[in-house]
Amino acid sequence: MGFFKCLIIIIFQFYYLFYLNIAQTNFTFQSPCVGNETEYSPNDVYDTNLKTVLSSLSRNLDSDGFYNTTIGQGPDKISVIAQCRGDVQLQTCRGCINNASRLILEKCPYKKSAFGIYDMCLLRYSNVSFIGTMSIDPRFTYYYNRNFSDPQLFYNQYLTPLLTRLRTRASSGGKRKFAGDVIEAPDFQKTHALVQCTADLSAQGCYDCLTAV
């Protein structure tokens, strides 16, 4: 199962992006198990390994809100990544990962590979090694409709330069690989945007991922 390792979010016209205090009860994106047919059995070795690693994720997050590990051997090996959005405080991050660790098992019962994304964090595990590997699939696109008097002008002179700057900042921003900004767009509309890569990617991998998206 593919997994996108970079994220671009754009919101127009006074819609503030950073909802740090909203209670999270559902994953932001669609079902995290689409197309996943590989299963494990209750109480087998894979089940034990998965529950063990998920139970300790929030405690193992580093100061940047990131953790990855691989445990187990052979068909029972599990690779895991947990990461929070770059502007989220660590305490809030831990709560988000705790919720994700619980909910992903509810959404994906007995699936060997799954991912889920909250507004503030993401969680992925798989029996196939993926750490450090760039992928841009599956893709999710969200639109917020707002009319501009000159859409081409907005795209060429405002949006493209904004995303180019953010891509450069994120890919060269150390482990966190996060960048966000707000610009005043045409017709007095504010545009909020953020980009982020998972911290296991190299600087070049992050740049390439954000370019491809």
Secondary structure as UniProt FT lines:
FT   STRAND          6..12
FT   TURN            20..21
FT   TURN            32..35
FT   TURN            42..43
FT   HELIX           45..55
FT   HELIX           57..60
FT   TURN            63..64
FT   STRAND          66..71
FT   HELIX           74..76
FT   STRAND          78..84
FT   TURN            86..87
FT   HELIX           90..107
FT   TURN            109..110
FT   STRAND          114..117
FT   STRAND          121..126
FT   TURN            131..132
FT   HELIX           151..153
FT   HELIX           154..159
FT   HELIX           160..171
FT   TURN            174..175
FT   STRAND          178..185
FT   HELIX           186..188
FT   STRAND          189..197
FT   TURN            199..200
FT   HELIX           203..212
//
